[in-house]
Every structure is written in structure tokens, then in C-alpha cells.
């Protein structure tokens, strides 16, 4: 949740296309954080 707050609570861009791009960048960053938090499991034996 701390990472979400670092990205900002509102959009900075005024143009709609730039707002869409800003949202896509935030989603990509959050997906990266999620991927880092998923443990990698390996079968033993």
C-alpha cells in the first residue's frame, strides 16, 4: 500500500490521452512490485 501512495492519489496530466498513459505506467509499476513479491517455488526431489 505504501508504494501506491508513492505513485500519487490523483492524475497529474490534463489531457485525456496523457492520463491514460499515466495510468498505464502506474499499472506497469504496480505489476512489477507484485511480481517481486511473489515467491518462487521449486519442487524438491
C-alpha positions in Angstrom: 0.0 0.0 0.0 2.9 2.3 0.7 4.0 2.0 -3.0 0.6 3.0 -4.2 0.7 6.2 -2.1 4.2 7.0 -3.6 2.7 6.9 -7.1 0.1 9.6 -6.2 -3.6 9.7 -5.4 -4.6 11.8 -8.4 -3.6 12.2 -12.0 -1.2 15.0 -12.9 -1.9 15.2 -16.7 -4.7 17.3 -18.0 -5.1 15.8 -21.5 -7.1 12.5 -21.6 -4.5 10.6 -23.7 -1.8 11.6 -21.3 -4.0 10.5 -18.4 -4.4 7.1 -20.0 -0.6 6.8 -20.5 -0.1 7.8 -16.8 -2.5 5.1 -15.6 -0.8 2.5 -17.8 2.6 3.4 -16.3 1.3 3.2 -12.8 -0.2 -0.2 -13.5 3.1 -1.4 -15.0 5.0 -0.3 -11.9 2.5 -1.9 -9.6 2.6 -5.2 -11.6 6.4 -5.1 -11.2 6.1 -4.7 -7.4 3.6 -7.6 -7.3 6.0 -9.8 -9.4 8.8 -9.0 -6.9 6.6 -10.1 -4.0 5.5 -13.5 -5.4 7.7 -16.3 -4.0 9.3 -18.7 -6.5 8.7 -22.3 -5.5 10.7 -25.2 -6.8 10.0 -28.9 -6.5 12.5 -30.8 -4.3 13.3 -34.4 -5.1 
